[in-house]
């Protein structure tokens, strides 16, 4: 039986790097306040605050992905997919409740994302490669195949954002934050595709 631990570590490292890049991209594009330039020590305070925000975003981004990755591994080790998804569904519900973000709609939309991620991670765990991009290229083979997956994932993630906005109230601040994240995610995924696959689709 194949040892999936190496691929699991590569996938987790890739997702962690992506989460950091998204968070840093959002933060860097946000202009500093006037206090940043006027108060002694404000740069250090701002640095620490931004580091905290990056970790916070990473934790929120990675929690469902870690569940999906473990679920994919459990499935490859012979566990029933329905039982795995049911367990993840309970974990997602408890997580949303702990964040004071639970609604049936948001719960369902997160599970739509999880369903896609479990299949995606299953492919990556099966793949051959020495790094995360290598796993993606081996698993999907053609640019178009990976783009199709990312399109489905992006659509599902936008539905999650819509459900969050509905709960929090579609204020200008909420919408701008969600939009900034979507833009950064799209930019980074486009760069990722261009690095991994040539324009010929191979």
ZIJO-V933279 format. One record per run of one state. SS is the DSSP state (H for helix, E for strand, - for the rest). FROM is the first residue (numbers start at 1). LEN is the number of residues. If there is no record, write none. Layout:
BEGIN
ss from len
SS FROM LEN
SS FROM LEN
END
This chain:
BEGIN
ss from len
- 1 4
H 5 25
- 30 5
H 35 4
- 39 3
H 42 35
- 77 4
H 81 18
- 99 5
H 104 23
- 127 5
H 132 9
- 141 2
H 143 26
- 169 3
H 172 25
- 197 6
END
